Structure formats: structure tokens, C-alpha cells
Amino acid sequence: MALLSKLPNRIAGGSRICNLARCSRSQNKTNINRTFANNANSTPLLHTPLYDLHLAHGASMHPFAGFSMPITYETQSIIESNKWVRSQAGLFDVSHMVQHIFTGKDVTTFLERITPTDVRELAPYSGVYSMFLNNNGGIVDDIIITKHTDDKYYIVTNAACRAGDLAFLEEQKKLHGRSDIGHEILEEWGLLALQGPRAAEALQGLTDFDLTQLKFGNVGLVPVKGSKYWVSRSGYTGEDGFEISVPKEETLGFTERLLGESNSVVKLAGLGVRDALRLEAGLCLYGQDLDEITTPIQASLSWVVGKRRRLEGGFNGYEVIAEELKNGTSRRRVGFLSDGPPAREGSKIYEKAGVKLIGVVTSGLPSPTVGRNIAMGYVEKSFMKRGTEVLFDIRSRKRPGTVAKIPFVPPNYYR
């Protein structure tokens, strides 16, 4: 996510992976239309700077987080697009995400109050996955923090959480006496995610900047034909790639150059395939896998709590999180594999005898890469061990599944 992008579940159509592979693009679109229609409301939808380009390329546009966003393109099914990103490079428009700039001499201290990250020791021009926390240790939003200097940070948050995040930030600034901290939103800027094993090859064709200097998590000011863009080596697919922040007036031109000069490598990809890719990579979607009553420890994301922060504390919810780090939690996010009809968001999870309810699925779909159904969800502590047999309640029938390792597809980050 600069860096992160999230979207609803139930994107891939078909009840079995083999059926999904055979289904037509029109069948896929029918399922997708039904899903994204749930995000519609009476408020006029916003457009990203690439809205007309998406239409010109045959995108199926649907409401998401207040924007009209491309879900699929007529030239590729979700499975075809998934395989393309895993083998070549896909270009995602994630301009609906909220890009923030925070400045001020006390900004590091403020960010260490509202996140569990070791912001102070973060190297200049590097980014890290983190989260805003409430006083109970619950996740207000998951974010990417990129440090430019000790008094300037770039943060990307989820579009669907915008109103809540802004209210949270204002409340926290007042609560901790940090009203002098500068906060700017880069309104209407473009944000592009170029993802896949050939992403570096494609972007390198547009710049003399040596992209091998950017390791996973690093950011650089990269010159591209007379302009300079902040480029982070990051993404939310598990593949190598970049996220590129571009002023509104330059977003279309940059995108057309990238597509034009690398059309044999780069293809546009929609939010539909992005959901399958992020789930295969074991990455969370806020509002499904994460929420304000779930802590980082319960979400199996304890690594976001910096070593120094564990000792010193000083962040929202520290007492709760310290207790969970010491004594464990009553529930935990785990992965699952299954065959037959897939377990999706909201499916209840039972122990293998089918009597005791032990948890719930938060994300699930047939995986084009794995060739089986994959899912994530929360289960009671006694059932977290890999290989544990469970039953999913799918359309009032109990279907077998197994607790599995996350991620489902090994990451391919450039380190």
C-alpha cells in the first residue's frame, strides 16, 4: 500500500476452482457486479485521474469507497489477470487511497503515540506497514508510514476509512497537545501500483535512475522524462513492485507512457484480481480481517510492534497488547485450505465433529495460483495449530477444511 489497497471479498466467481477457470468473463462480471453494488449509495461517485483511460480500455467500473473503480477489464478474466501479475506485471490504479503528509518537530513523538511502530529508528526514505490504534489496542486503520526526515512523513491510509481516520487524528492531536503538527492530504493525486516479477524491467525503461538501489520498503525520488515522482518499492500482492505517487495533472501521461513503452509486459489490472492476489499473499483487508475490536496480536501481526516499543510502551493500547504478547490471546487469525464450495466472509467455523463453534471466516475465495480454496479467519486458541481439521458452514452444509500456513503463495519481494 503506499502503499496498500483493499477491497471487498467474493470477487472471483464460481464455486470451485475448476469451475472458476472455465467460467466466461460475463459470468465473472455478474458475480463482481453483485458484490460491488453493495458499496453503492446515493452520493455521486468520485473519479480518479485515470477514469477515462479505464473506460477506453474496457473496464467494468463499480462503486468502491465512494469512487468509481475498475474491477475487471474486457481483455482478461480474473484468472488470466492473476497469472499475468504473477508472471509479468500488472498496473493497478489505487488513487482512491488517501495520501497524507505530516510535518513538525514533534511529529515522530505523535506517530509513536498512535502507532506501535518504532518510528524514531526508521531509516530516512524507508517505509513500514503499521496501524493506527485506539486506547484498547484495536486497529483503527492499517497504514504505511514512510519516513522522509525526522520531521516529515508520508502516510497512506484506506479510502473507506477516510472520515474515521481524520476524526481520529484530530482527536489524538488535541488529546496529546500536538495541534502544531502540519497535516496535508494530497487531494486527487494519482497513486499507481506496478506489481509483478517484471515490474522493475518495465519501470526502468522510463528512467535513468538505478532501481536496484531501491530494496523492499525503500522510497526514492525518481526522474521520469522531465518530472520526478516518489516511488516506493512496495505493494500489496506479494510480488516485487512499486507504488508511484503522481500529481493529478501528470497521472494520465505517465500511465500512458508506461503502458505504451512496455505493452508486452504491463497490462492494466482491476481491483477484482487484487483481492485474490492479496489473499494469496496472506495480507489483510481492513473491515474484514481487521477492525477496531481486533488487536495486532490477535491478527497475527505482532511483528508490527517494534522491539523497543514492547519494552518502553507509550502507545495507545499498550497495556492490552503487552498482556497479549506475554500470555497469548483467546483467538487468532489463521489460514485455511479446502476443496469444493469455498468458505467466504462470514462462514462459521466448527471443530471437526461439527458441534462446537470455534470461529468465523473473514476472507475466502478459490485461488488461481494455489488451485484450491483459500481463506483466512479467526479461531479459538486451541484450534490454531497448522493441520487442524475444521468444518465450514457453507449454505447450511458442513464442509471440511484444514488450518494452513499463511501466506499461501511465497512472497517475491526484492530485498
C-alpha positions in Angstrom: 0.0 0.0 0.0 1.7 3.3 -0.4 1.1 1.6 -0.5 -1.8 -0.5 0.4 -5.1 -1.1 -1.3 -8.0 -3.1 0.0 -11.3 -4.2 -1.4 -14.3 -6.5 -0.7 -14.4 -10.2 -0.7 -16.4 -12.5 -3.1 -14.6 -11.2 -6.1 -13.8 -14.4 -8.0 -16.8 -16.2 -9.4 -17.6 -19.9 -9.4 -17.9 -22.3 -6.5 -14.9 -24.5 -7.4 -11.6 -23.5 -8.7 -12.1 -25.7 -11.8 -15.5 -24.0 -12.4 -13.9 -20.6 -12.0 -11.3 -21.5 -14.6 -13.9 -22.5 -17.1 -16.4 -19.6 -16.5 -16.7 -16.9 -19.0 -15.9 -13.3 -18.5 -19.5 -12.4 -18.5 -20.2 -14.9 -15.6 -17.3 -13.4 -13.6 -18.7 -9.9 -14.2 -22.1 -11.0 -12.9 -20.7 -12.1 -9.6 -18.5 -9.0 -9.3 -21.4 -6.7 -10.1 -23.4 -8.2 -7.3 -20.5 -7.7 -4.9 -19.6 -4.1 -5.7 -23.2 -3.0 -5.9 -23.3 -3.3 -2.2 -20.8 -0.4 -2.0 -23.2 2.0 -3.8 -25.0 4.8 -2.2 -26.8 8.0 -3.2 -23.7 10.2 -3.1 -22.2 11.0 -6.5 -19.1 8.8 -7.1 -15.7 10.4 -7.3 -13.3 9.7 -10.2 -9.6 9.0 -10.2 -7.4 10.8 -12.7 -7.4 7.6 -14.8 -11.2 7.2 -15.1 -11.4 7.9 -18.8 -8.4 5.7 -19.5 -10.2 2.8 -17.7 -13.3 3.2 -19.9 -11.2 3.4 -23.0 -9.6 0.0 -22.1 -13.0 -1.7 -21.5 -13.0 -1.6 -17.7 -16.1 -2.7 -15.8 -16.5 0.2 -13.3 -18.2 -0.2 -9.9 -18.6 1.8 -6.7 -16.0 1.3 -4.1 -15.2 3.6 -1.1 -17.0 6.5 -2.8 -15.1 6.1 -6.1 -16.0 4.6 -9.4 -13.2 2.0 -9.7 -12.1 -0.6 -12.4 -12.9 -4.1 -11.2 -12.1 -6.1 -14.4 -11.1 -5.4 -18.0 -12.7 -7.0 -21.0 -9.3 -8.3 -22.3 -8.6 -10.5 -19.3 -10.6 -12.7 -16.9 -9.7 -12.6 -13.2 -7.7 -15.8 -13.5 -5.8 -14.6 -16.6 -5.0 -11.3 -14.9 -3.9 -13.2 -11.7 -1.5 -15.3 -13.8 -0.2 -12.2 -15.7 0.6 -10.4 -12.5 2.3 -13.4 -11.0 4.5 -13.9 -14.2 4.7 -10.4 -15.8 3.5 -7.1 -14.4 0.1 -5.6 -13.7 -0.7 -1.9 -13.2 -3.3 -1.0 -10.6 -5.0 2.3 -10.1 -5.1 2.8 -6.4 -5.6 6.6 -6.5 -8.7 6.3 -4.2 -6.3 5.7 -1.3 -5.6 8.7 0.9 -2.1 10.2 0.8 -1.1 12.3 3.8 2.0 14.4 4.6 2.7 15.0 8.3 5.3 17.6 9.3 6.6 19.2 12.5 9.4 18.9 15.1 7.2 16.7 17.3 5.7 14.5 14.5 7.8 11.5 15.4 6.6 11.6 19.0 3.0 11.9 17.9 3.2 9.0 15.5 4.7 6.8 18.2 1.7 7.6 20.4 -0.9 6.5 17.8 1.0 3.5 16.3 3.1 0.7 17.7 5.9 1.2 15.2 9.5 2.2 16.1 9.1 5.4 14.1 12.1 7.0 15.7 14.6 4.4 14.4 13.0 4.1 11.0 15.7 4.9 8.4 15.1 8.0 6.2 13.4 7.2 2.9 12.0 3.9 4.0 8.5 2.7 4.8 6.9 0.2 7.0 3.5 -1.4 7.5 1.7 -0.2 10.6 -1.6 0.7 12.0 -3.5 3.4 14.0 -4.5 2.0 17.4 -7.3 3.1 19.7 -7.0 3.1 23.5 -8.0 -0.6 23.7 -5.3 -1.7 21.2 -7.9 -2.1 18.4 -7.0 -1.3 14.9 -8.5 2.0 13.6 -6.9 1.5 10.2 -3.9 -0.3 8.7 -1.4 2.1 7.0 2.0 2.5 5.5 4.3 5.0 7.2 7.2 6.3 5.0 9.8 8.5 6.7 11.5 11.2 4.7 13.1 13.0 7.6 12.6 13.2 11.4 10.1 16.0 10.8 8.4 14.8 7.6 6.4 11.6 7.0 4.3 10.3 4.1 1.4 8.0 5.2 -1.2 6.2 3.1 -4.5 5.1 4.6 -7.6 3.3 3.3 -10.2 5.2 1.3 -13.1 3.6 3.1 -11.7 4.7 6.5 -11.1 8.4 5.5 -13.7 10.1 7.6 -13.0 7.9 10.6 -9.2 8.4 10.3 -9.4 12.2 10.0 -11.7 12.3 13.1 -9.3 10.0 15.0 -6.2 12.1 14.0 -7.8 15.4 15.1 -8.9 13.8 18.4 -5.5 12.4 19.0 -3.7 15.7 18.2 -5.9 17.6 20.7 -5.6 14.8 23.3 -1.8 14.9 23.2 -1.3 18.6 22.6 0.0 18.3 19.1 -2.0 20.9 17.3 1.2 22.4 15.8 1.7 19.3 13.7 1.3 20.0 10.0 -1.1 17.7 8.1 -1.8 17.9 4.3 -3.8 15.5 2.2 -2.6 15.2 -1.4 -6.1 15.6 -2.8 -6.8 14.0 -6.3 -3.2 12.8 -6.7 -2.6 9.6 -8.6 -1.3 6.5 -6.9 -0.3 3.6 -9.1 0.8 0.1 -8.1 3.0 -1.6 -10.6 3.3 -5.3 -9.5 4.9 -8.4 -10.8 8.3 -10.0 -11.4 8.9 -7.8 -14.5 7.7 -4.6 -12.8 11.3 -3.3 -12.4 12.1 -4.0 -16.0 9.1 -2.0 -17.2 9.7 1.0 -14.9 13.4 1.0 -15.6 12.6 1.7 -19.3 11.3 5.2 -18.3 14.1 6.4 -16.1 17.9 6.6 -15.8 17.6 6.1 -12.0 19.0 2.7 -11.0 16.0 1.0 -9.5 18.2 -1.7 -8.0 19.0 0.9 -5.3 15.5 0.6 -4.0 15.1 -2.5 -1.9 11.7 -3.6 -0.5 10.4 -0.8 1.7 12.7 1.9 0.3 11.4 5.1 -1.4 13.2 7.4 -3.9 12.6 10.5 -5.9 12.7 9.0 -9.4 13.1 11.2 -12.5 10.8 10.3 -15.4 11.1 12.4 -18.6 11.3 15.8 -17.0 9.3 15.1 -13.9 10.2 13.5 -10.6 7.9 11.1 -8.7 8.1 9.5 -5.3 8.5 5.7 -5.9 8.4 3.1 -3.2 9.4 -0.5 -3.7 6.3 -2.0 -2.1 2.8 -3.2 -2.9 0.0 -5.5 -1.7 0.2 -8.6 -3.9 3.3 -10.4 -2.5 5.2 -9.7 -5.8 8.0 -7.3 -6.4 6.8 -4.0 -7.5 6.4 -0.2 -7.0 3.9 2.3 -5.8 4.2 5.6 -7.5 2.7 8.9 -6.3 1.9 11.3 -9.2 0.3 14.8 -9.3 -3.2 14.7 -10.8 -2.3 16.6 -14.0 0.6 14.1 -14.8 -1.1 10.8 -13.9 -2.6 10.1 -17.3 0.5 11.0 -19.2 2.8 8.8 -17.0 0.4 5.9 -17.2 0.1 6.1 -21.0 3.9 6.2 -21.3 4.3 3.2 -19.0 1.7 1.2 -20.9 2.9 2.3 -24.3 6.6 1.5 -23.8 6.1 -1.8 -22.1 2.8 -3.1 -23.5 4.2 -6.6 -23.9 5.0 -6.7 -20.2 2.5 -4.5 -18.4 -1.3 -4.8 -18.5 -3.9 -2.9 -16.6 -5.4 -4.9 -13.6 -8.5 -4.2 -11.6 -9.5 -4.5 -8.0 -11.1 -7.8 -8.6 -7.8 -9.7 -9.1 -6.2 -7.5 -6.5 -8.3 -9.2 -3.8 -7.2 -12.7 -4.9 -3.6 -11.6 -5.0 -3.6 -10.0 -1.6 -5.3 -13.1 0.0 -2.9 -15.5 -1.7 -0.1 -13.4 -0.1 -1.8 -13.6 3.3 -2.4 -9.9 3.5 -5.4 -8.4 5.4 -8.3 -6.3 4.2 -9.5 -3.7 6.7 -13.1 -4.1 7.6 -13.0 -7.8 7.0 -9.8 -9.2 8.5 -9.1 -6.2 10.7 -11.3 -3.8 12.8 -11.4 -1.7 15.9 -12.0 -4.6 18.3 -9.1 -6.6 16.9 -5.5 -6.1 18.1 -2.4 -6.6 16.1 -1.6 -9.7 18.2 -5.0 -11.3 17.6 -4.5 -10.5 13.8 -1.1 -12.4 13.8 0.6 -9.2 13.2 2.7 -8.9 16.4 5.8 -8.1 14.3 4.4 -4.5 13.7 5.1 -3.8 17.4 8.7 -2.7 17.5 11.2 -4.3 19.9 11.8 -1.0 21.7 8.1 -0.2 21.8 7.4 -3.5 23.5 9.8 -2.5 26.3 9.0 1.2 26.6 5.3 1.3 25.6 3.9 4.8 25.3 1.4 4.0 22.5 -2.4 3.6 22.5 -3.5 0.2 23.9 0.0 -0.7 25.2 -1.3 -2.4 28.3 -3.7 -4.6 26.4 -1.1 -5.5 23.8 1.7 -6.1 26.3 -0.6 -8.6 28.1 -1.4 -10.4 24.9 2.3 -10.6 24.0 3.1 -12.1 27.3 0.1 -14.5 27.8 -1.4 -15.0 24.3 -4.9 -14.3 23.1 -8.2 -16.2 23.1 -8.4 -16.0 19.3 -6.0 -15.6 16.4 -6.1 -15.1 12.6 -5.1 -18.2 10.7 -5.2 -19.5 7.2 -7.3 -22.4 5.7 -7.3 -24.7 2.7 -10.3 -26.5 1.4 -11.9 -28.1 -1.7 -15.4 -28.0 -3.0 -17.5 -24.8 -2.4 -15.3 -22.1 -1.0 -15.7 -20.7 2.5 -16.3 -16.9 2.3 -16.6 -14.0 4.6 -19.0 -14.8 7.4 -18.8 -18.6 7.1 -18.9 -20.1 10.6 -16.1 -22.4 11.6 -16.7 -25.6 13.7 -14.3 -28.1 15.1 -14.1 -31.3 13.1 -17.0 -33.0 15.0 -19.2 -30.2 13.8 -20.7 -29.4 17.2 -18.6 -26.6 18.7 -18.5 -23.2 17.0 -14.8 -22.1 17.1 -14.6 -19.1 14.8 -15.5 -17.3 11.6 -14.1 -16.8 8.1 -13.2 -13.2 7.3 -11.9 -13.6 3.7 -12.0 -16.5 1.3 -12.1 -17.4 -2.4 -10.8 -20.0 -4.9 -7.1 -19.3 -5.5 -6.0 -19.3 -9.2 -2.4 -19.8 -8.1 -2.8 -22.4 -5.4 -5.5 -24.3 -7.3 -7.6 -24.8 -4.1 -9.9 -22.7 -2.0 -8.0 -20.4 0.5 -9.4 -18.4 3.4 -8.4 -16.5 6.5 -10.4 -16.2 9.7 -10.3 -16.1 13.5 -10.4 -19.3 15.6 -10.1 -20.1 19.3 -6.6 -20.6 20.7 -6.9 -24.4 20.9 -7.5 -24.7 17.1 -4.8 -22.5 15.7 -2.2 -25.3 15.0 -1.4 -26.0 11.4 -3.1 -29.1 10.1 -6.1 -28.9 12.5 -9.2 -30.2 10.8 -12.3 -27.9 10.8 -15.7 -27.7 9.2 -17.1 -24.6 7.4 -20.8 -23.9 7.4 -21.5 -23.2 3.7 -25.1 -22.8 2.7 -26.2 -24.8 5.7 -23.9 -27.7 5.0 -20.7 -28.5 6.8 -17.7 -28.7 4.5 -14.2 -29.8 5.6 -11.1 -27.6 5.7 -7.7 -27.5 7.3 -5.7 -24.8 9.1 -2.8 -23.9 6.8 0.3 -21.7 6.7 0.0 -18.1 5.7 1.0 -16.8 3.1 -0.4 -19.3 0.7 1.9 -18.1 -2.1 5.6 -17.4 -1.2 6.4 -13.7 -1.4 8.7 -12.4 -4.1 9.9 -9.1 -2.7 13.1 -7.5 -3.8 15.4 -7.3 -0.8 
